[in-house]
Amino acid sequence: MTGPLRQPPAIRLGLARAALETRMFFREKDAVVFTLSLPIVLLVIFGSIFSGPMGPGGVDVSQLYVAGLIGSAAMTGFQNLGITIAVDRDDGTLKRLAGTPLPRASYFAGKALTVLLVSLLQVTVLLIIGVTLFTLRLPSGPSGWATFAWVFVLGVLGSSLLGVAASSLPRSGRSAGAVIAMPFVVLQFVSGVFVPVAVLPDWLLNISSLFPLKWMCQGFRSVFLGEAGAALERTGSYELDRVALVLGAWIAGGLLLCLTTFRWKSRRDG
């Protein structure tokens, strides 16, 4: 006589869900190519057009773009989760999952781990391009890589939670791309991804300071540009303590938004 069946731990189910989400992502060949090639194309275009030393430290503008696009890649979760979860809600996937024994946390863990993998792939490709084409210098010691690690992890986690919360904004899965992509593009322009923060007007910089992407880019600039790049910051330093504080606040705030606004059913289901 066998005992009652035990449900696998939520962590194991989350890993299984992540494996499923990852397989589904890589089966869409066109999406994979577009996701991985877009930051490369943008880096080559912007890095080739806008090059040359900037500021007293002599940092090449192309290296600013590498650091900025790495920050953008770390925030991929905002756009990815905001769109895919809205589609899952619209086509009834979330409603069906809510009626299964799968813990809800496992669904989100699977999504987040997939986003982490995709962001890591994008960052790796950008680093290779930055080193080979734009003489980007990698950190020479463990402290630089440690800073890279905590900025990356906090940035991915905070932007993923923000993406989960934002997934409730689109009225349907078809409109999710437009609703989520537009604010992400705007944030890239005002947060130091496509336009160096040194040339942004104060009022735009103040707006971007309210969101995580500006601080993520600032943290990555500290890793790859070093003291020479600090002169280009408005305060003359990278303010890593504030970077950690703001990203931590966005994790807490994003979690609160998810708990208070997330919907498992589409609007037409009531």
QUIJO-V509654 format. One record per residue. RES is the residue in three letters. SS is DSSP state (H for helix, E for strand, C for the rest). PSI is psi in whole degrees, 0 to 359 (none if undefined). Layout:
# QUIJO-V509654
RES;SS;PSI / RES;SS;PSI
This chain:
# QUIJO-V509654
MET;C;126 / THR;C;150 / GLY;C;179 / PRO;C;143 / LEU;C;134 / ARG;C;137 / GLN;C;136 / PRO;C;151 / PRO;C;153 / ALA;H;327 / ILE;H;316 / ARG;H;320 / LEU;H;325 / GLY;H;319 / LEU;H;320 / ALA;H;320 / ARG;H;322 / ALA;H;319 / ALA;H;319 / LEU;H;313 / GLU;H;321 / THR;H;317 / ARG;H;319 / MET;H;321 / PHE;H;312 / PHE;H;345 / ARG;H;335 / GLU;C;85 / LYS;H;319 / ASP;H;323 / ALA;H;322 / VAL;H;313 / VAL;H;316 / PHE;H;315 / THR;H;318 / LEU;H;332 / SER;H;332 / LEU;H;309 / PRO;H;330 / ILE;H;313 / VAL;H;314 / LEU;H;319 / LEU;H;316 / VAL;H;318 / ILE;H;304 / PHE;H;320 / GLY;H;332 / SER;H;322 / ILE;H;312 / PHE;C;89 / SER;C;171 / GLY;C;161 / PRO;E;148 / MET;E;131 / GLY;C;174 / PRO;C;337 / GLY;C;350 / GLY;C;25 / VAL;E;134 / ASP;E;137 / VAL;H;325 / SER;H;328 / GLN;H;330 / LEU;H;321 / TYR;H;324 / VAL;H;310 / ALA;H;319 / GLY;H;317 / LEU;H;332 / ILE;H;318 / GLY;H;319 / SER;H;320 / ALA;H;323 / ALA;H;340 / MET;C;13 / THR;H;329 / GLY;H;328 / PHE;H;309 / GLN;H;316 / ASN;H;307 / LEU;H;324 / GLY;H;323 / ILE;H;310 / THR;H;322 / ILE;H;324 / ALA;H;321 / VAL;H;317 / ASP;H;323 / ARG;H;318 / ASP;H;322 / ASP;C;6 / GLY;C;1 / THR;H;315 / LEU;H;320 / LYS;H;319 / ARG;H;319 / LEU;H;326 / ALA;H;338 / GLY;C;5 / THR;C;167 / PRO;C;355 / LEU;C;122 / PRO;C;140 / ARG;H;327 / ALA;H;329 / SER;H;325 / TYR;H;312 / PHE;H;324 / ALA;H;319 / GLY;H;317 / LYS;H;314 / ALA;H;320 / LEU;H;324 / THR;H;317 / VAL;H;318 / LEU;H;316 / LEU;H;314 / VAL;H;316 / SER;H;320 / LEU;H;321 / LEU;H;316 / GLN;H;316 / VAL;H;319 / THR;H;316 / VAL;H;317 / LEU;H;321 / LEU;H;319 / ILE;H;314 / ILE;H;318 / GLY;H;320 / VAL;H;318 / THR;H;326 / LEU;H;332 / PHE;H;21 / THR;C;39 / LEU;C;136 / ARG;C;125 / LEU;C;155 / PRO;C;138 / SER;C;349 / GLY;C;169 / PRO;H;331 / SER;H;321 / GLY;H;317 / TRP;H;328 / ALA;H;318 / THR;H;316 / PHE;H;316 / ALA;H;313 / TRP;H;327 / VAL;H;317 / PHE;H;311 / VAL;H;312 / LEU;H;320 / GLY;H;315 / VAL;H;316 / LEU;H;313 / GLY;H;316 / SER;H;328 / SER;H;315 / LEU;H;321 / LEU;H;323 / GLY;H;320 / VAL;H;315 / ALA;H;318 / ALA;H;341 / SER;C;344 / SER;C;352 / LEU;C;315 / PRO;C;143 / ARG;C;338 / SER;C;168 / GLY;C;329 / ARG;C;330 / SER;C;356 / ALA;H;319 / GLY;H;314 / ALA;H;318 / VAL;H;321 / ILE;H;322 / ALA;H;323 / MET;H;308 / PRO;H;330 / PHE;H;318 / VAL;H;317 / VAL;H;316 / LEU;H;324 / GLN;H;323 / PHE;H;330 / VAL;H;1 / SER;C;8 / GLY;C;16 / VAL;C;304 / PHE;C;338 / VAL;C;121 / PRO;C;139 / VAL;H;337 / ALA;H;337 / VAL;H;2 / LEU;C;141 / PRO;C;155 / ASP;H;320 / TRP;H;326 / LEU;H;320 / LEU;H;324 / ASN;H;322 / ILE;H;313 / SER;H;333 / SER;C;345 / LEU;C;348 / PHE;C;159 / PRO;H;332 / LEU;H;320 / LYS;H;318 / TRP;H;328 / MET;H;313 / CYS;H;321 / GLN;H;319 / GLY;H;319 / PHE;H;328 / ARG;H;324 / SER;H;329 / VAL;H;316 / PHE;H;341 / LEU;C;340 / GLY;H;203 / GLU;H;330 / ALA;H;325 / GLY;H;341 / ALA;H;331 / ALA;C;340 / LEU;C;348 / GLU;C;150 / ARG;C;326 / THR;C;358 / GLY;C;6 / SER;C;167 / TYR;C;349 / GLU;C;54 / LEU;H;331 / ASP;H;320 / ARG;H;326 / VAL;H;311 / ALA;H;320 / LEU;H;313 / VAL;H;316 / LEU;H;322 / GLY;H;321 / ALA;H;323 / TRP;H;329 / ILE;H;313 / ALA;H;315 / GLY;H;320 / GLY;H;320 / LEU;H;318 / LEU;H;318 / LEU;H;318 / CYS;H;315 / LEU;H;330 / THR;H;339 / THR;H;345 / PHE;C;138 / ARG;C;136 / TRP;C;341 / LYS;C;152 / SER;C;166 / ARG;H;328 / ARG;H;343 / ASP;H;356 / GLY;C;none
